[in-house]
Amino acid sequence: MKTEEIGIKTEFIKLDSLLKYAGLCMTGGEAKTLIEEGMVLFNGEVCTMRGKKVRPGDEVALGDTLLKITDK
C-alpha cells in the first residue's frame, strides 16, 4: 500500500473534498460514488458518509493508497 501525507490548514476537510484534493478522484461525483459504494475506509472502517469530517490524525484509504492527514 502506498502511503501519502496530506496536510490541511483548516480544522477539517470533508471526505469527498479530501479525495479530490489528494488527486484520488477527478470530480465530486466520482468521489460521491466511491464513498457511497463503500470503497473508502476511514480510520480502518468503511465510511459511506461523503460529508464525514476528516481531521489531522485521521487516515483514509482508497484502493492501494493510504492518506495520513496532518496539519502541516
C-alpha positions in Angstrom: 0.0 0.0 0.0 1.3 3.5 -0.9 1.2 6.0 2.0 0.9 9.7 1.4 0.8 12.5 3.9 -1.8 15.2 3.1 -1.6 18.5 5.0 -4.7 20.6 5.7 -4.7 24.1 7.1 -8.2 24.1 8.3 -9.8 22.3 11.3 -11.3 19.6 9.0 -12.0 18.7 5.4 -15.0 16.8 4.2 -14.2 13.2 2.9 -15.4 13.8 -0.7 -13.3 17.0 -0.9 -10.3 15.2 0.5 -10.4 12.6 -2.2 -10.4 15.4 -4.9 -7.8 17.4 -3.0 -5.5 14.4 -2.8 -5.9 13.6 -6.5 -7.6 10.2 -6.0 -10.7 11.4 -7.8 -11.2 13.9 -10.7 -14.7 15.0 -9.8 -17.0 15.3 -6.8 -19.4 12.9 -8.5 -16.7 10.3 -8.7 -15.8 10.8 -5.1 -19.5 10.5 -4.1 -19.9 7.3 -5.9 -16.8 5.7 -4.5 -17.9 6.7 -0.9 -21.5 5.5 -1.3 -20.3 2.2 -2.8 -18.2 1.5 0.4 -14.9 1.7 -1.4 -13.4 4.2 1.1 -12.0 3.3 4.6 -11.9 6.0 7.3 -9.6 5.0 10.2 -9.8 1.4 9.1 -13.6 1.2 8.7 -15.9 1.5 5.7 -17.4 5.0 5.6 -20.4 5.9 3.4 -20.8 9.5 4.6 -19.4 11.8 2.0 -19.6 14.8 4.3 -17.6 13.0 7.1 -15.3 15.5 8.7 -11.6 14.4 8.3 -9.2 15.9 10.8 -5.4 15.8 11.3 -4.5 12.4 12.7 -7.2 10.5 10.7 -6.4 8.0 7.9 -8.3 7.5 4.7 -7.7 4.6 2.4 -8.9 4.1 -1.2 -7.6 1.2 -3.3 -3.9 0.8 -2.6 -3.4 4.3 -1.3 -3.5 5.3 2.4 -3.8 9.0 3.2 -2.4 10.2 6.6 -3.9 13.6 7.4 -1.6 16.1 9.0 -1.9 19.8 10.0 1.3 20.7 8.1 
